[in-house]
């Protein structure tokens, strides 16, 4: 698999995850807050984080785009490392 394909897969996965997160924050912020609190309790962490309201569409779009870019870069680097390892083992 090419570095580009691995980058696209990871980028799209992270972007989709954050798009779903943004939709959840927009539609049901209190449930998301409860979920975050529960996850933190599972990790034995007590932090004063709160879900910011009102929801801002521009911030959600920036989040999704940035996570795609970061995911693509990490995926591309992962593909590069994979190619190096395969090249050395042949």
PyMOL Python script that loads the backbone (N, CA, C, O; Angstrom):
from pymol import cmd

cmd.read_pdbstr("""\
ATOM      1  N   UNK A   1       0.859  -1.178   0.000  1.00  0.00           N
ATOM      2  CA  UNK A   1       0.000   0.000   0.000  1.00  0.00           C
ATOM      3  C   UNK A   1       0.903   1.239   0.000  1.00  0.00           C
ATOM      4  O   UNK A   1       1.919   1.267   0.694  1.00  0.00           O
ATOM      5  N   UNK A   2       0.538   2.243  -0.765  1.00  0.00           N
ATOM      6  CA  UNK A   2       1.371   3.436  -0.893  1.00  0.00           C
ATOM      7  C   UNK A   2       1.256   4.337   0.334  1.00  0.00           C
ATOM      8  O   UNK A   2       0.291   4.267   1.094  1.00  0.00           O
ATOM      9  N   UNK A   3       2.265   5.179   0.501  1.00  0.00           N
ATOM     10  CA  UNK A   3       2.263   6.145   1.606  1.00  0.00           C
ATOM     11  C   UNK A   3       1.039   7.055   1.514  1.00  0.00           C
ATOM     12  O   UNK A   3       0.437   7.403   2.529  1.00  0.00           O
ATOM     13  N   UNK A   4       0.682   7.434   0.297  1.00  0.00           N
ATOM     14  CA  UNK A   4      -0.477   8.307   0.094  1.00  0.00           C
ATOM     15  C   UNK A   4      -1.770   7.631   0.567  1.00  0.00           C
ATOM     16  O   UNK A   4      -2.592   8.263   1.232  1.00  0.00           O
ATOM     17  N   UNK A   5      -1.949   6.355   0.228  1.00  0.00           N
ATOM     18  CA  UNK A   5      -3.168   5.642   0.632  1.00  0.00           C
ATOM     19  C   UNK A   5      -3.236   5.499   2.154  1.00  0.00           C
ATOM     20  O   UNK A   5      -4.297   5.685   2.750  1.00  0.00           O
ATOM     21  N   UNK A   6      -2.111   5.172   2.775  1.00  0.00           N
ATOM     22  CA  UNK A   6      -2.097   5.037   4.235  1.00  0.00           C
ATOM     23  C   UNK A   6      -2.416   6.389   4.876  1.00  0.00           C
ATOM     24  O   UNK A   6      -3.168   6.457   5.848  1.00  0.00           O
ATOM     25  N   UNK A   7      -1.843   7.463   4.328  1.00  0.00           N
ATOM     26  CA  UNK A   7      -2.134   8.806   4.833  1.00  0.00           C
ATOM     27  C   UNK A   7      -3.597   9.163   4.674  1.00  0.00           C
ATOM     28  O   UNK A   7      -4.198   9.733   5.585  1.00  0.00           O
ATOM     29  N   UNK A   8      -4.175   8.838   3.537  1.00  0.00           N
ATOM     30  CA  UNK A   8      -5.594   9.137   3.302  1.00  0.00           C
ATOM     31  C   UNK A   8      -6.491   8.349   4.264  1.00  0.00           C
ATOM     32  O   UNK A   8      -7.458   8.885   4.804  1.00  0.00           O
ATOM     33  N   UNK A   9      -6.161   7.084   4.469  1.00  0.00           N
ATOM     34  CA  UNK A   9      -6.972   6.249   5.361  1.00  0.00           C
ATOM     35  C   UNK A   9      -6.934   6.796   6.781  1.00  0.00           C
ATOM     36  O   UNK A   9      -7.979   6.973   7.407  1.00  0.00           O
ATOM     37  N   UNK A  10      -5.741   7.064   7.292  1.00  0.00           N
ATOM     38  CA  UNK A  10      -5.641   7.569   8.665  1.00  0.00           C
ATOM     39  C   UNK A  10      -6.252   8.961   8.774  1.00  0.00           C
ATOM     40  O   UNK A  10      -6.952   9.257   9.742  1.00  0.00           O
ATOM     41  N   UNK A  11      -5.994   9.816   7.788  1.00  0.00           N
ATOM     42  CA  UNK A  11      -6.567  11.162   7.798  1.00  0.00           C
ATOM     43  C   UNK A  11      -8.088  11.142   7.786  1.00  0.00           C
ATOM     44  O   UNK A  11      -8.728  11.866   8.549  1.00  0.00           O
ATOM     45  N   UNK A  12      -8.665  10.316   6.922  1.00  0.00           N
ATOM     46  CA  UNK A  12     -10.126  10.229   6.846  1.00  0.00           C
ATOM     47  C   UNK A  12     -10.729   9.619   8.112  1.00  0.00           C
ATOM     48  O   UNK A  12     -11.794  10.042   8.562  1.00  0.00           O
ATOM     49  N   UNK A  13     -10.045   8.625   8.684  1.00  0.00           N
ATOM     50  CA  UNK A  13     -10.535   8.031   9.928  1.00  0.00           C
ATOM     51  C   UNK A  13     -10.596   9.065  11.045  1.00  0.00           C
ATOM     52  O   UNK A  13     -11.613   9.188  11.728  1.00  0.00           O
ATOM     53  N   UNK A  14      -9.509   9.808  11.230  1.00  0.00           N
ATOM     54  CA  UNK A  14      -9.481  10.824  12.291  1.00  0.00           C
ATOM     55  C   UNK A  14     -10.480  11.944  12.014  1.00  0.00           C
ATOM     56  O   UNK A  14     -11.137  12.430  12.935  1.00  0.00           O
ATOM     57  N   UNK A  15     -10.598  12.356  10.752  1.00  0.00           N
ATOM     58  CA  UNK A  15     -11.559  13.410  10.403  1.00  0.00           C
ATOM     59  C   UNK A  15     -12.988  12.942  10.670  1.00  0.00           C
ATOM     60  O   UNK A  15     -13.799  13.701  11.201  1.00  0.00           O
ATOM     61  N   UNK A  16     -13.301  11.703  10.307  1.00  0.00           N
ATOM     62  CA  UNK A  16     -14.644  11.160  10.549  1.00  0.00           C
ATOM     63  C   UNK A  16     -14.930  11.093  12.053  1.00  0.00           C
ATOM     64  O   UNK A  16     -16.017  11.463  12.498  1.00  0.00           O
ATOM     65  N   UNK A  17     -13.965  10.625  12.821  1.00  0.00           N
ATOM     66  CA  UNK A  17     -14.122  10.550  14.275  1.00  0.00           C
ATOM     67  C   UNK A  17     -14.442  11.925  14.853  1.00  0.00           C
ATOM     68  O   UNK A  17     -15.342  12.060  15.682  1.00  0.00           O
ATOM     69  N   UNK A  18     -13.705  12.942  14.416  1.00  0.00           N
ATOM     70  CA  UNK A  18     -13.920  14.284  14.944  1.00  0.00           C
ATOM     71  C   UNK A  18     -15.186  14.934  14.390  1.00  0.00           C
ATOM     72  O   UNK A  18     -15.783  15.781  15.055  1.00  0.00           O
ATOM     73  N   UNK A  19     -15.603  14.552  13.190  1.00  0.00           N
ATOM     74  CA  UNK A  19     -16.884  15.048  12.659  1.00  0.00           C
ATOM     75  C   UNK A  19     -18.035  14.497  13.501  1.00  0.00           C
ATOM     76  O   UNK A  19     -18.971  15.224  13.832  1.00  0.00           O
ATOM     77  N   UNK A  20     -17.962  13.216  13.843  1.00  0.00           N
ATOM     78  CA  UNK A  20     -18.989  12.625  14.701  1.00  0.00           C
ATOM     79  C   UNK A  20     -18.979  13.295  16.071  1.00  0.00           C
ATOM     80  O   UNK A  20     -20.035  13.595  16.628  1.00  0.00           O
ATOM     81  N   UNK A  21     -17.784  13.529  16.610  1.00  0.00           N
ATOM     82  CA  UNK A  21     -17.659  14.224  17.902  1.00  0.00           C
ATOM     83  C   UNK A  21     -18.328  15.600  17.826  1.00  0.00           C
ATOM     84  O   UNK A  21     -19.089  15.966  18.722  1.00  0.00           O
ATOM     85  N   UNK A  22     -18.052  16.354  16.777  1.00  0.00           N
ATOM     86  CA  UNK A  22     -18.616  17.696  16.625  1.00  0.00           C
ATOM     87  C   UNK A  22     -20.139  17.654  16.524  1.00  0.00           C
ATOM     88  O   UNK A  22     -20.828  18.493  17.105  1.00  0.00           O
ATOM     89  N   UNK A  23     -20.657  16.681  15.788  1.00  0.00           N
ATOM     90  CA  UNK A  23     -22.113  16.543  15.670  1.00  0.00           C
ATOM     91  C   UNK A  23     -22.724  16.232  17.034  1.00  0.00           C
ATOM     92  O   UNK A  23     -23.765  16.782  17.393  1.00  0.00           O
ATOM     93  N   UNK A  24     -22.080  15.355  17.787  1.00  0.00           N
ATOM     94  CA  UNK A  24     -22.580  15.021  19.127  1.00  0.00           C
ATOM     95  C   UNK A  24     -22.569  16.238  20.040  1.00  0.00           C
ATOM     96  O   UNK A  24     -23.518  16.466  20.790  1.00  0.00           O
ATOM     97  N   UNK A  25     -21.491  17.022  19.977  1.00  0.00           N
ATOM     98  CA  UNK A  25     -21.417  18.240  20.806  1.00  0.00           C
ATOM     99  C   UNK A  25     -22.512  19.221  20.396  1.00  0.00           C
ATOM    100  O   UNK A  25     -23.101  19.883  21.250  1.00  0.00           O
ATOM    101  N   UNK A  26     -22.784  19.318  19.110  1.00  0.00           N
ATOM    102  CA  UNK A  26     -23.821  20.244  18.633  1.00  0.00           C
ATOM    103  C   UNK A  26     -25.213  19.808  19.057  1.00  0.00           C
ATOM    104  O   UNK A  26     -26.041  20.641  19.427  1.00  0.00           O
ATOM    105  N   UNK A  27     -25.480  18.494  19.006  1.00  0.00           N
ATOM    106  CA  UNK A  27     -26.841  18.008  19.228  1.00  0.00           C
ATOM    107  C   UNK A  27     -27.154  17.659  20.683  1.00  0.00           C
ATOM    108  O   UNK A  27     -28.295  17.787  21.127  1.00  0.00           O
ATOM    109  N   UNK A  28     -26.138  17.219  21.419  1.00  0.00           N
ATOM    110  CA  UNK A  28     -26.400  16.771  22.797  1.00  0.00           C
ATOM    111  C   UNK A  28     -25.206  17.055  23.712  1.00  0.00           C
ATOM    112  O   UNK A  28     -24.556  16.128  24.196  1.00  0.00           O
ATOM    113  N   UNK A  29     -24.923  18.335  23.946  1.00  0.00           N
ATOM    114  CA  UNK A  29     -23.730  18.693  24.722  1.00  0.00           C
ATOM    115  C   UNK A  29     -23.719  18.128  26.143  1.00  0.00           C
ATOM    116  O   UNK A  29     -22.649  17.789  26.648  1.00  0.00           O
ATOM    117  N   UNK A  30     -24.844  18.018  26.784  1.00  0.00           N
ATOM    118  CA  UNK A  30     -24.863  17.502  28.151  1.00  0.00           C
ATOM    119  C   UNK A  30     -24.509  16.014  28.191  1.00  0.00           C
ATOM    120  O   UNK A  30     -23.819  15.565  29.106  1.00  0.00           O
ATOM    121  N   UNK A  31     -24.977  15.253  27.208  1.00  0.00           N
ATOM    122  CA  UNK A  31     -24.618  13.835  27.151  1.00  0.00           C
ATOM    123  C   UNK A  31     -23.130  13.668  26.872  1.00  0.00           C
ATOM    124  O   UNK A  31     -22.488  12.776  27.427  1.00  0.00           O
ATOM    125  N   UNK A  32     -22.583  14.522  26.016  1.00  0.00           N
ATOM    126  CA  UNK A  32     -21.154  14.476  25.729  1.00  0.00           C
ATOM    127  C   UNK A  32     -20.365  14.829  26.985  1.00  0.00           C
ATOM    128  O   UNK A  32     -19.347  14.200  27.277  1.00  0.00           O
ATOM    129  N   UNK A  33     -20.829  15.832  27.729  1.00  0.00           N
ATOM    130  CA  UNK A  33     -20.168  16.204  28.981  1.00  0.00           C
ATOM    131  C   UNK A  33     -20.176  15.036  29.961  1.00  0.00           C
ATOM    132  O   UNK A  33     -19.163  14.754  30.603  1.00  0.00           O
ATOM    133  N   UNK A  34     -21.308  14.360  30.077  1.00  0.00           N
ATOM    134  CA  UNK A  34     -21.391  13.189  30.954  1.00  0.00           C
ATOM    135  C   UNK A  34     -20.427  12.084  30.506  1.00  0.00           C
ATOM    136  O   UNK A  34     -19.790  11.431  31.332  1.00  0.00           O
ATOM    137  N   UNK A  35     -20.330  11.888  29.195  1.00  0.00           N
ATOM    138  CA  UNK A  35     -19.417  10.880  28.650  1.00  0.00           C
ATOM    139  C   UNK A  35     -17.968  11.224  28.978  1.00  0.00           C
ATOM    140  O   UNK A  35     -17.209  10.360  29.416  1.00  0.00           O
ATOM    141  N   UNK A  36     -17.580  12.487  28.769  1.00  0.00           N
ATOM    142  CA  UNK A  36     -16.214  12.919  29.074  1.00  0.00           C
ATOM    143  C   UNK A  36     -15.922  12.733  30.562  1.00  0.00           C
ATOM    144  O   UNK A  36     -14.857  12.238  30.930  1.00  0.00           O
ATOM    145  N   UNK A  37     -16.861  13.126  31.410  1.00  0.00           N
ATOM    146  CA  UNK A  37     -16.674  12.942  32.852  1.00  0.00           C
ATOM    147  C   UNK A  37     -16.497  11.468  33.201  1.00  0.00           C
ATOM    148  O   UNK A  37     -15.645  11.123  34.020  1.00  0.00           O
ATOM    149  N   UNK A  38     -17.295  10.595  32.585  1.00  0.00           N
ATOM    150  CA  UNK A  38     -17.202   9.162  32.844  1.00  0.00           C
ATOM    151  C   UNK A  38     -15.846   8.605  32.408  1.00  0.00           C
ATOM    152  O   UNK A  38     -15.227   7.828  33.135  1.00  0.00           O
ATOM    153  N   UNK A  39     -15.386   9.005  31.218  1.00  0.00           N
ATOM    154  CA  UNK A  39     -14.084   8.540  30.722  1.00  0.00           C
ATOM    155  C   UNK A  39     -12.970   8.982  31.672  1.00  0.00           C
ATOM    156  O   UNK A  39     -12.060   8.207  31.967  1.00  0.00           O
ATOM    157  N   UNK A  40     -13.041  10.223  32.151  1.00  0.00           N
ATOM    158  CA  UNK A  40     -12.019  10.709  33.078  1.00  0.00           C
ATOM    159  C   UNK A  40     -12.042   9.932  34.391  1.00  0.00           C
ATOM    160  O   UNK A  40     -10.987   9.624  34.945  1.00  0.00           O
ATOM    161  N   UNK A  41     -13.227   9.613  34.891  1.00  0.00           N
ATOM    162  CA  UNK A  41     -13.333   8.822  36.126  1.00  0.00           C
ATOM    163  C   UNK A  41     -12.716   7.440  35.923  1.00  0.00           C
ATOM    164  O   UNK A  41     -12.040   6.929  36.816  1.00  0.00           O
ATOM    165  N   UNK A  42     -12.939   6.835  34.767  1.00  0.00           N
ATOM    166  CA  UNK A  42     -12.332   5.529  34.486  1.00  0.00           C
ATOM    167  C   UNK A  42     -10.808   5.579  34.553  1.00  0.00           C
ATOM    168  O   UNK A  42     -10.158   4.592  34.899  1.00  0.00           O
ATOM    169  N   UNK A  43     -10.249   6.739  34.220  1.00  0.00           N
ATOM    170  CA  UNK A  43      -8.800   6.922  34.254  1.00  0.00           C
ATOM    171  C   UNK A  43      -8.318   7.486  35.595  1.00  0.00           C
ATOM    172  O   UNK A  43      -7.146   7.831  35.747  1.00  0.00           O
ATOM    173  N   UNK A  44      -9.234   7.575  36.561  1.00  0.00           N
ATOM    174  CA  UNK A  44      -8.917   8.119  37.889  1.00  0.00           C
ATOM    175  C   UNK A  44      -8.426   9.558  37.797  1.00  0.00           C
ATOM    176  O   UNK A  44      -7.493   9.960  38.493  1.00  0.00           O
ATOM    177  N   UNK A  45      -9.075  10.329  36.919  1.00  0.00           N
ATOM    178  CA  UNK A  45      -8.710  11.729  36.701  1.00  0.00           C
ATOM    179  C   UNK A  45      -9.922  12.600  37.012  1.00  0.00           C
ATOM    180  O   UNK A  45     -11.052  12.261  36.661  1.00  0.00           O
ATOM    181  N   UNK A  46      -9.674  13.715  37.667  1.00  0.00           N
ATOM    182  CA  UNK A  46     -10.734  14.677  37.930  1.00  0.00           C
ATOM    183  C   UNK A  46     -10.253  16.040  37.444  1.00  0.00           C
ATOM    184  O   UNK A  46      -9.503  16.726  38.137  1.00  0.00           O
ATOM    185  N   UNK A  47     -10.687  16.420  36.260  1.00  0.00           N
ATOM    186  CA  UNK A  47     -10.289  17.693  35.668  1.00  0.00           C
ATOM    187  C   UNK A  47     -11.517  18.569  35.472  1.00  0.00           C
ATOM    188  O   UNK A  47     -12.600  18.059  35.184  1.00  0.00           O
ATOM    189  N   UNK A  48     -11.365  19.860  35.622  1.00  0.00           N
ATOM    190  CA  UNK A  48     -12.522  20.761  35.472  1.00  0.00           C
ATOM    191  C   UNK A  48     -12.817  21.130  34.018  1.00  0.00           C
ATOM    192  O   UNK A  48     -12.934  22.314  33.702  1.00  0.00           O
ATOM    193  N   UNK A  49     -12.940  20.143  33.126  1.00  0.00           N
ATOM    194  CA  UNK A  49     -13.259  20.410  31.727  1.00  0.00           C
ATOM    195  C   UNK A  49     -14.760  20.481  31.549  1.00  0.00           C
ATOM    196  O   UNK A  49     -15.510  19.705  32.140  1.00  0.00           O
ATOM    197  N   UNK A  50     -15.184  21.422  30.727  1.00  0.00           N
ATOM    198  CA  UNK A  50     -16.591  21.498  30.361  1.00  0.00           C
ATOM    199  C   UNK A  50     -16.717  21.676  28.858  1.00  0.00           C
ATOM    200  O   UNK A  50     -15.851  22.266  28.213  1.00  0.00           O
ATOM    201  N   UNK A  51     -17.796  21.162  28.318  1.00  0.00           N
ATOM    202  CA  UNK A  51     -18.081  21.327  26.896  1.00  0.00           C
ATOM    203  C   UNK A  51     -18.515  22.775  26.673  1.00  0.00           C
ATOM    204  O   UNK A  51     -19.415  23.280  27.343  1.00  0.00           O
ATOM    205  N   UNK A  52     -17.857  23.427  25.721  1.00  0.00           N
ATOM    206  CA  UNK A  52     -18.141  24.837  25.447  1.00  0.00           C
ATOM    207  C   UNK A  52     -19.459  24.949  24.681  1.00  0.00           C
ATOM    208  O   UNK A  52     -19.678  24.276  23.673  1.00  0.00           O
ATOM    209  N   UNK A  53     -20.314  25.808  25.185  1.00  0.00           N
ATOM    210  CA  UNK A  53     -21.594  26.076  24.535  1.00  0.00           C
ATOM    211  C   UNK A  53     -21.680  27.580  24.358  1.00  0.00           C
ATOM    212  O   UNK A  53     -21.334  28.270  25.317  1.00  0.00           O
ATOM    213  N   UNK A  54     -22.078  28.140  23.303  1.00  0.00           N
ATOM    214  CA  UNK A  54     -22.755  27.527  22.174  1.00  0.00           C
ATOM    215  C   UNK A  54     -21.774  26.889  21.183  1.00  0.00           C
ATOM    216  O   UNK A  54     -20.592  27.232  21.127  1.00  0.00           O
ATOM    217  N   UNK A  55     -22.303  25.973  20.426  1.00  0.00           N
ATOM    218  CA  UNK A  55     -21.551  25.273  19.392  1.00  0.00           C
ATOM    219  C   UNK A  55     -21.194  26.249  18.277  1.00  0.00           C
ATOM    220  O   UNK A  55     -22.030  27.047  17.855  1.00  0.00           O
ATOM    221  N   UNK A  56     -19.948  26.187  17.800  1.00  0.00           N
ATOM    222  CA  UNK A  56     -19.478  27.071  16.727  1.00  0.00           C
ATOM    223  C   UNK A  56     -19.093  26.200  15.524  1.00  0.00           C
ATOM    224  O   UNK A  56     -18.139  25.425  15.588  1.00  0.00           O
ATOM    225  N   UNK A  57     -19.840  26.336  14.440  1.00  0.00           N
ATOM    226  CA  UNK A  57     -19.637  25.508  13.245  1.00  0.00           C
ATOM    227  C   UNK A  57     -18.229  25.697  12.681  1.00  0.00           C
ATOM    228  O   UNK A  57     -17.593  24.727  12.270  1.00  0.00           O
ATOM    229  N   UNK A  58     -17.747  26.919  12.658  1.00  0.00           N
ATOM    230  CA  UNK A  58     -16.408  27.189  12.115  1.00  0.00           C
ATOM    231  C   UNK A  58     -15.339  26.406  12.874  1.00  0.00           C
ATOM    232  O   UNK A  58     -14.433  25.840  12.263  1.00  0.00           O
ATOM    233  N   UNK A  59     -15.441  26.371  14.193  1.00  0.00           N
ATOM    234  CA  UNK A  59     -14.475  25.605  14.988  1.00  0.00           C
ATOM    235  C   UNK A  59     -14.560  24.119  14.666  1.00  0.00           C
ATOM    236  O   UNK A  59     -13.535  23.441  14.602  1.00  0.00           O
ATOM    237  N   UNK A  60     -15.754  23.612  14.466  1.00  0.00           N
ATOM    238  CA  UNK A  60     -15.924  22.200  14.136  1.00  0.00           C
ATOM    239  C   UNK A  60     -15.281  21.880  12.784  1.00  0.00           C
ATOM    240  O   UNK A  60     -14.630  20.845  12.635  1.00  0.00           O
ATOM    241  N   UNK A  61     -15.460  22.750  11.817  1.00  0.00           N
ATOM    242  CA  UNK A  61     -14.867  22.540  10.488  1.00  0.00           C
ATOM    243  C   UNK A  61     -13.348  22.576  10.579  1.00  0.00           C
ATOM    244  O   UNK A  61     -12.670  21.738   9.986  1.00  0.00           O
ATOM    245  N   UNK A  62     -12.812  23.540  11.316  1.00  0.00           N
ATOM    246  CA  UNK A  62     -11.358  23.632  11.496  1.00  0.00           C
ATOM    247  C   UNK A  62     -10.839  22.363  12.169  1.00  0.00           C
ATOM    248  O   UNK A  62      -9.805  21.831  11.765  1.00  0.00           O
ATOM    249  N   UNK A  63     -11.546  21.871  13.191  1.00  0.00           N
ATOM    250  CA  UNK A  63     -11.147  20.645  13.883  1.00  0.00           C
ATOM    251  C   UNK A  63     -11.069  19.470  12.918  1.00  0.00           C
ATOM    252  O   UNK A  63     -10.088  18.726  12.923  1.00  0.00           O
ATOM    253  N   UNK A  64     -12.089  19.299  12.099  1.00  0.00           N
ATOM    254  CA  UNK A  64     -12.130  18.172  11.167  1.00  0.00           C
ATOM    255  C   UNK A  64     -11.019  18.292  10.124  1.00  0.00           C
ATOM    256  O   UNK A  64     -10.352  17.304   9.819  1.00  0.00           O
ATOM    257  N   UNK A  65     -10.816  19.473   9.580  1.00  0.00           N
ATOM    258  CA  UNK A  65      -9.776  19.675   8.564  1.00  0.00           C
ATOM    259  C   UNK A  65      -8.391  19.451   9.159  1.00  0.00           C
ATOM    260  O   UNK A  65      -7.564  18.769   8.554  1.00  0.00           O
ATOM    261  N   UNK A  66      -8.129  20.014  10.332  1.00  0.00           N
ATOM    262  CA  UNK A  66      -6.815  19.845  10.963  1.00  0.00           C
ATOM    263  C   UNK A  66      -6.535  18.394  11.316  1.00  0.00           C
ATOM    264  O   UNK A  66      -5.416  17.915  11.130  1.00  0.00           O
ATOM    265  N   UNK A  67      -7.538  17.691  11.821  1.00  0.00           N
ATOM    266  CA  UNK A  67      -7.297  16.287  12.159  1.00  0.00           C
ATOM    267  C   UNK A  67      -7.072  15.446  10.910  1.00  0.00           C
ATOM    268  O   UNK A  67      -6.323  14.470  10.951  1.00  0.00           O
ATOM    269  N   UNK A  68      -7.713  15.812   9.791  1.00  0.00           N
ATOM    270  CA  UNK A  68      -7.419  15.108   8.537  1.00  0.00           C
ATOM    271  C   UNK A  68      -5.968  15.338   8.134  1.00  0.00           C
ATOM    272  O   UNK A  68      -5.260  14.392   7.789  1.00  0.00           O
ATOM    273  N   UNK A  69      -5.527  16.587   8.177  1.00  0.00           N
ATOM    274  CA  UNK A  69      -4.154  16.915   7.770  1.00  0.00           C
ATOM    275  C   UNK A  69      -3.142  16.205   8.666  1.00  0.00           C
ATOM    276  O   UNK A  69      -2.182  15.611   8.176  1.00  0.00           O
ATOM    277  N   UNK A  70      -3.358  16.268   9.965  1.00  0.00           N
ATOM    278  CA  UNK A  70      -2.438  15.619  10.904  1.00  0.00           C
ATOM    279  C   UNK A  70      -2.459  14.106  10.710  1.00  0.00           C
ATOM    280  O   UNK A  70      -1.409  13.462  10.727  1.00  0.00           O
ATOM    281  N   UNK A  71      -3.645  13.538  10.526  1.00  0.00           N
ATOM    282  CA  UNK A  71      -3.753  12.103  10.281  1.00  0.00           C
ATOM    283  C   UNK A  71      -3.062  11.704   8.989  1.00  0.00           C
ATOM    284  O   UNK A  71      -2.398  10.669   8.935  1.00  0.00           O
ATOM    285  N   UNK A  72      -3.213  12.521   7.940  1.00  0.00           N
ATOM    286  CA  UNK A  72      -2.555  12.231   6.668  1.00  0.00           C
ATOM    287  C   UNK A  72      -1.039  12.225   6.844  1.00  0.00           C
ATOM    288  O   UNK A  72      -0.354  11.326   6.356  1.00  0.00           O
ATOM    289  N   UNK A  73      -0.524  13.228   7.541  1.00  0.00           N
ATOM    290  CA  UNK A  73       0.927  13.317   7.757  1.00  0.00           C
ATOM    291  C   UNK A  73       1.421  12.101   8.532  1.00  0.00           C
ATOM    292  O   UNK A  73       2.411  11.482   8.142  1.00  0.00           O
ATOM    293  N   UNK A  74       0.749  11.754   9.617  1.00  0.00           N
ATOM    294  CA  UNK A  74       1.156  10.579  10.400  1.00  0.00           C
ATOM    295  C   UNK A  74       1.052   9.302   9.571  1.00  0.00           C
ATOM    296  O   UNK A  74       1.927   8.440   9.659  1.00  0.00           O
ATOM    297  N   UNK A  75       0.010   9.169   8.779  1.00  0.00           N
ATOM    298  CA  UNK A  75      -0.141   8.000   7.921  1.00  0.00           C
ATOM    299  C   UNK A  75       0.945   7.920   6.873  1.00  0.00           C
ATOM    300  O   UNK A  75       1.468   6.840   6.595  1.00  0.00           O
ATOM    301  N   UNK A  76       1.292   9.063   6.285  1.00  0.00           N
ATOM    302  CA  UNK A  76       2.351   9.094   5.274  1.00  0.00           C
ATOM    303  C   UNK A  76       3.678   8.691   5.900  1.00  0.00           C
ATOM    304  O   UNK A  76       4.428   7.905   5.321  1.00  0.00           O
ATOM    305  N   UNK A  77       3.970   9.227   7.084  1.00  0.00           N
ATOM    306  CA  UNK A  77       5.210   8.866   7.788  1.00  0.00           C
ATOM    307  C   UNK A  77       5.201   7.376   8.136  1.00  0.00           C
ATOM    308  O   UNK A  77       6.222   6.702   7.997  1.00  0.00           O
ATOM    309  N   UNK A  78       4.065   6.864   8.583  1.00  0.00           N
ATOM    310  CA  UNK A  78       3.945   5.439   8.872  1.00  0.00           C
ATOM    311  C   UNK A  78       4.223   4.614   7.617  1.00  0.00           C
ATOM    312  O   UNK A  78       4.918   3.600   7.687  1.00  0.00           O
ATOM    313  N   UNK A  79       3.692   5.034   6.475  1.00  0.00           N
ATOM    314  CA  UNK A  79       3.959   4.345   5.211  1.00  0.00           C
ATOM    315  C   UNK A  79       5.416   4.407   4.824  1.00  0.00           C
ATOM    316  O   UNK A  79       5.969   3.436   4.308  1.00  0.00           O
ATOM    317  N   UNK A  80       6.047   5.550   5.072  1.00  0.00           N
ATOM    318  CA  UNK A  80       7.475   5.712   4.776  1.00  0.00           C
ATOM    319  C   UNK A  80       8.301   4.756   5.626  1.00  0.00           C
ATOM    320  O   UNK A  80       9.199   4.083   5.121  1.00  0.00           O
ATOM    321  N   UNK A  81       7.992   4.701   6.919  1.00  0.00           N
ATOM    322  CA  UNK A  81       8.705   3.798   7.825  1.00  0.00           C
ATOM    323  C   UNK A  81       8.469   2.346   7.412  1.00  0.00           C
ATOM    324  O   UNK A  81       9.391   1.531   7.440  1.00  0.00           O
ATOM    325  N   UNK A  82       7.237   2.026   7.030  1.00  0.00           N
ATOM    326  CA  UNK A  82       6.910   0.676   6.570  1.00  0.00           C
ATOM    327  C   UNK A  82       7.754   0.307   5.354  1.00  0.00           C
ATOM    328  O   UNK A  82       8.295  -0.796   5.281  1.00  0.00           O
ATOM    329  N   UNK A  83       7.866   1.224   4.411  1.00  0.00           N
ATOM    330  CA  UNK A  83       8.683   0.971   3.221  1.00  0.00           C
ATOM    331  C   UNK A  83      10.146   0.753   3.588  1.00  0.00           C
ATOM    332  O   UNK A  83      10.804  -0.127   3.032  1.00  0.00           O
ATOM    333  N   UNK A  84      10.658   1.556   4.528  1.00  0.00           N
ATOM    334  CA  UNK A  84      12.053   1.383   4.964  1.00  0.00           C
ATOM    335  C   UNK A  84      12.270   0.013   5.597  1.00  0.00           C
ATOM    336  O   UNK A  84      13.262  -0.659   5.315  1.00  0.00           O
ATOM    337  N   UNK A  85      11.353  -0.389   6.440  1.00  0.00           N
ATOM    338  CA  UNK A  85      11.476  -1.685   7.122  1.00  0.00           C
ATOM    339  C   UNK A  85      11.402  -2.814   6.115  1.00  0.00           C
ATOM    340  O   UNK A  85      12.200  -3.749   6.177  1.00  0.00           O
ATOM    341  N   UNK A  86      10.449  -2.743   5.178  1.00  0.00           N
ATOM    342  CA  UNK A  86      10.331  -3.799   4.170  1.00  0.00           C
ATOM    343  C   UNK A  86      11.549  -3.859   3.274  1.00  0.00           C
ATOM    344  O   UNK A  86      11.980  -4.941   2.876  1.00  0.00           O
ATOM    345  N   UNK A  87      12.106  -2.706   2.956  1.00  0.00           N
ATOM    346  CA  UNK A  87      13.293  -2.647   2.107  1.00  0.00           C
ATOM    347  C   UNK A  87      14.489  -3.301   2.805  1.00  0.00           C
ATOM    348  O   UNK A  87      15.277  -3.997   2.163  1.00  0.00           O
ATOM    349  N   UNK A  88      14.626  -3.079   4.119  1.00  0.00           N
ATOM    350  CA  UNK A  88      15.748  -3.648   4.877  1.00  0.00           C
ATOM    351  C   UNK A  88      15.594  -5.140   5.078  1.00  0.00           C
ATOM    352  O   UNK A  88      16.591  -5.852   5.202  1.00  0.00           O
ATOM    353  N   UNK A  89      14.359  -5.631   5.112  1.00  0.00           N
ATOM    354  CA  UNK A  89      14.144  -7.057   5.372  1.00  0.00           C
ATOM    355  C   UNK A  89      14.199  -7.903   4.106  1.00  0.00           C
ATOM    356  O   UNK A  89      14.163  -9.131   4.186  1.00  0.00           O
ATOM    357  N   UNK A  90      14.284  -7.276   2.956  1.00  0.00           N
ATOM    358  CA  UNK A  90      14.347  -8.043   1.693  1.00  0.00           C
ATOM    359  C   UNK A  90      15.765  -8.361   1.328  1.00  0.00           C
ATOM    360  O   UNK A  90      16.010  -8.997   0.303  1.00  0.00           O
TER     361      UNK A  90
END
""", "prot")
cmd.dss("prot")
cmd.show_as("cartoon", "prot")
cmd.util.cbc("prot")
cmd.orient("prot")
